[in-house]
């Protein structure tokens, strides 16, 4: 089925500002609370939030086989479970109805009032009920930087890294939507020169520039998903900030990897941009040497040209851009990640979240974490207010943005933000 929603010549009768992340070619999906306290699934064009439950009830999805309540949910899970054919039919229909040449809804003032809200009138919610969360470690430049810092340049990458998409299972319950304030975590750390650990608030709080992808139900337990079919089971992508407590992580990660250092919070953007919408921005990822084993071999364009920008906004001050990188820097593709996740028979469900791992490029300005940008705190970053940052301070807001632009159409993901609150003590509880 053709993706007509991506037509670069299409214009909407809804107002769309120049360089908006949400032209009519995007049509992402999210969940929001309306001004009438109704939770609904919706989409966005420009600064207009579109209530898809009302859109369906008023007959605009006529002819598309949908259950009556598919958009009357507090998560996208049921819609995601319907599969790619449904996603494509729905996006195509939305694009047709909001096309500047279509007057069917445009001239119906009553219907417009029921369906269309200003984005400022709605509260964005977590878009999916996340059952499982896997985080990968798939940027070669990031893994090399971290390995260089904590081991040595000659052994920066461990022997398995160039052969498998390294990953671990994260904590789904602490994934939160953009705008949620993040409490500084506490835990055990081993101070420099000490022989015994101490307990207290994290001192080396960090962000990680990642992207997440969300799956539909892909396979039965015991049946792998071939790499050639993996993208058919990926609904779309979000911005992901996988917060990290570096000092807690350094003490706890041997031998089983991060635990309290990562499970306190991960922030995602509220709008899920479909792989269909990203199709015009496919690109070729880094060359893989050595050649992957056959179950991971992938032909053609296997990545996406997504520019990722991260800023730090100190309390009551202007934000400072600290990192500019690109999703295309990811060594292991999302299809390879999903194929590897399932090669042992692990089953994948609708609403599962997968993190790309921190995305860094070769230049310092493209590093995807404070750990790298300040090189373990030895090279502080200067903020626009004149202060310096080695890591994230209480009151700081981290803002991540991402967009694609092929010269014809620019689409984006909006923002992924989180403001840091001071740590709680036992006395606060």
N, C-alpha and C positions, 0 to 999 in steps of 0.2 A: 504494500500500500504506500502510495506516494506521501511525502511529508509536505503538504501544501502550506502548512502554517509557517514554514521557513522562507517563503517567497520574499526575497530582499526588496522587491518593488512595492510590497504591500504597505499601506498606511492605515492608521486607525482614526475613527472619528472621535475617539477620546484624546484629550490633549496629552502629548508626550514631549517633554523637554529635550532639547539637544543634549546628546551624551547621556541620556537616561539609561540606567541598567535594564529598564523594562519596556522596550518597544514591543510592538505587537508580535514580533518574531520570537520573543522569549517565551511568554506564557508559562511561567513556573507554577508550582503548586505549593500551597501552605495551608495552615489552619489559623483562624483568627476569631476573636471575640468581638461581636459588633457592639455598637452603642446601645443596643437593646438587650445586651447580655445574652446573646445567642451565639453559641459556638458553631462554626461552619467551616467547611473546606472551601477554599477560594483560589483565585489567581490574581494577577496584577498586571495592569497596563499603565505605564506612566505612574502617576500618583493616585490611580484609581484602584481600589480593592474590589474585586468582583465576587459576589456571593454565589457560588456554584450550586448550592442547594436551592436557592430561589430561582436561579437560572434554569435548573432542571424542572422545578415545579411549575414554572410558567411555560414549559413546552419547548424550550430552545435546544434540547438534546433529542428531540423527536426522531425516531428511527435508529437511534443508537441503543443497543441492548444493555441497559443499566438497571440495577436494582433501585427501587424507589428511594431508599435511604442512603445510597452510597456516598453522597456528599453531606449527609446530616450526621457527621461523625466528629469525634474529637481527635482523630488521627487520620493519616492518609493510608493506613495499612490495608483496609479493604479495597480501596481503589488501586493501590499498588499490586495487590494480589490478583487483580483482574487481568494483568498482563499487558504486553506492549501493544497489541492490536487496539485495546480499549484506550490506552493512553494516547495513541496516535489519532484515533477517531475523535476523542474529546478535544485535543489541542487543535485539530483541523477545524472543528465546528466553532470553537471559540474565536479562532482567527477569522472565520467567515462572517460571523455575526458582528464582530467589532471592526470589520473592514470598512473603510471610508465609503465604499460603493454600496454598502448594504444598509438600508433604512429600516429594516424590520424591527429592531429594538431601538435604534436611534430616535425614531419618531414616536415611540410609545413612552411618554413621560412617566406614567404610573409605574410601568415595569422598571424603568430606569431607577426610580426612587427605591424600589424594593431590592434591586440587584447591585447597584453601584454605590460605593462609599468612598469618601476621601480617605487616603491611607492614614491620616492623622486621627480618624474617627474609630479606628480598630486597634485592638491589641493583639500582636502576633504571639502565637503559642508554639510550643515544641511541635514540629510537623509530623513526627512519627512516634509511635509507641515502640521504643527500641528494645527488642528482645535480647540481642547479643551485639557486642561491640568488639571488633578486632582492630588493633592498631599495628600498622606495618612500619618498617624502618628501611625505606626504599629509595632514598636519595643518596647517590654515591658520594656527592660532595659533602653532604652533612655527615654521613658515616665516616668519611675520611677525616674530616675536621675533628670530630669527637674522638676517633681512634688515635689521632695524632696528639691530642691534648692529654689523653689518659693513658696511652701506651707510648708509642713512638712512631714516626713517619713510615718506617720500614714495615711495621706491622699494624698499620692503621685499620685495615679491613681484615676481619677474621676470615679463616679459610672458607667458611660456608657462604660468605656474603655474596659473592659473584655467581653462586649456583642456585640459591633459593631466595624468594622474597621473605626475609626474616620478619617475624611478627610475634605478637603476644595478645592474649585476651584481656581487654580492658573492662571497665566497670560501666555497664549500661545505665544504672540507676542515677549516676551523677552527671549524665549528659544533659546540658541545659541550653535553652534558647538564648540567642543574642539579647543583650540588655540585662540579663540576670547578674546581679552583683556576686562576686566571688570572694569567699572568706579565705584569708591567708591560712594555709594548713599548719598544723603543728605535728611534731614527730621527733624521733630520735635522730641525732646527728653526731658525728665524731669530729670535734673541733681540731684544727690544725695543731699537730704536736701532742694531742691528748691520747691517752691509752684506754680511756673509758668513755662511753657515749653520754650525752646529756639530752634532756627533753626540753623542747621549747618551740616557738614559732619558726617557721622556715625563714631563712635569711637570704636565700638565693632563689627567689621566685622568678620563673621564666615563662615566656610564651613559646609556642611552637606553631609555625605557619604550616598548616596542612589543608588538604581538602578531603572530604569524606564522600563516599558513594553509598547509596542505599539500594538494597536488593529487593526483588520479589522472591517468592518461594521458587527455588531453582532446582532442587533435586530431592530425591528420597534418600534416607539414611543408607549409606553404603554405595551410592552411585555418584562417581565424580562428574563434575561439569567440565567438558572439554574447553580449552582456551578459545577455540574458534566460535564457541557458542556463548561464552561468558557474558558478553555485552548485551545479549538478548534478555538477560536476567537482572540487568542493572537499570533501575528506574531513573536515577538522576544523581546530581552532585550538590554538595553544600560546602561553604567555607567551614573550616574546623580549626579552633585554637585548642590544642591539647596541652593545657597548662602543666607545668612541671616544677617540682620542688627539688632543685639540683642537689642541695646539701643532704636532704633526706635520701634522695636516690643514690648518692655516692656511698652511703653507709649500708643501705639495705639490698642493693641490686644483686650482689653475689650470694647464692648461686642461681637464683630463679628469676632475676630481672626486677623491674620496678613494681612497687606495690602502693604504699601510702603516698609515694612521690607523684603518682599519676591519677589515683582513683578519686581524688577530692573534687575534681571538676573538669569537664571538657565542654567547650561552648561551640554551638553550631549556628549558622545563619538560618533564618526562618523560612526562606523560599528555596524549594528544591528545583533546580534547573535540570530539565530532562536531558538524557543523552541525545534525543532527537533534536533538541534545540542547539546542542553543541556540535552536531554533525558538520556544519560548515567550517568549524574551527579545528578539525582534526589535523594532527601534525605527526611528524616522525620523532620518536623519542631517541635518547642516546643509543649509540651502537653498543651491543652487548657482546663482550669478549671476556671469557670464553662463551661459545655458543651454548644457549640453554639446552637442557635435556628436552627430548621431543615433546613431552607433555606441556612444556612451557614455551615452545616455539610459536611465535606470532608473526604473521605476514602483514605487510602494508603499513598504513598510518595507524599507530597504536597509542598516540597520546593526544593532548589537546593544548592549543596555544592560549593559555589563560594567564594573564598578567595578575600578579598578586602583590598588593601593597599593604604594609603594616606601619601604623603610627602609634606613638605613645602620647597621651594627653595628660599632663600633670593636673592636679586639682586646680580648677579655676584658671587654667592657662590654655594657650593655643597648643594644638597637637603638633608633633614633630614626626616627619616621615623617617623611619629608621631602616626599612627593608623593602627592596623591590626585587621580586623573583618571578619565576614562571613555572607553572605546573609541568611544562615540557621538560624541566630538569629532572623529572622523576625517572630513575633507571628502570624500575620494574613497573609495568603498566597495570592498570586496574583489572584488565582481563587476566593477566598473569597472576595477580594477587588472588583473584577469585578462584582461578583454576588450581592454584597451589593450596588454598584453604580447603578445597573439596577433594583433592586427589586421594586422600586417605578415606574418603567416604563421608566426611563431615557434611551434614545437611544444612542448608541455608533457607531462611524463612523471610517472609515479607516484613520489611521494616528493619532488618539487620543493618547495622552501620559499620563501615570499614574506613579506617583512617589511612591516609597515604603514607604517613610518617612525615617528619619535618622536611620541607622542601628548600634546599639551598642550591645556589649556583656557584660558579667558580670565583666570582668577584666578592669582595667583602660586603659590598652594598647589597648583595643578593643572598646573604646568609639568613636563615629562617628562624634564628633563636638568639636571645641575648647571650647565651653561653658562647656562641660563635662570634657575634657582633662585637662583644667586648673581650673576647678571648679569655674566658674564665674570670672576667672582671679586671683584667690588667690594662684594658684600653677603654675607659668609660666613654659613653656617648653623651654629647652635649645636647640639651633640650633648648627649645626656642626661648624659654624663660631664663636661660643661663645656668640652670642646675645641671648636674650630671647624673647618669644612670649606669650602674654596673649591672643591676638586675631591677625588677619591678618593685616599686615602693607602694605602701598603702596610699590610697587616694588616686593612684594612676589608673587611667582607662586605656586599655589596649584595643585598637580599632583595626580590623582587617577588612580589606576590600578586594574584589576580584572582578575582572571583566575580560571579554574577548572582543577583538575588533579586526575584521578581515578587509577593511577598507570600504565595505558596502554597508554592513550592519554591525553595530556595537551592542552586545548584550552583557549583562552582569549578574552578580549574585547579591547586590545590596551590601550590607555591613554585618560583621560579626564582632560584637563588642562585649567587653566585660570590665567592670570597675572593681578594684581590689579593696576589700574591707579588712580592718585589722583582725588579727587572730583572736579567737576566744581563749580565755583561760578557764581552768576548772571553777574558779570563783564566779565566772559569768554564767555558768550553767545552773 
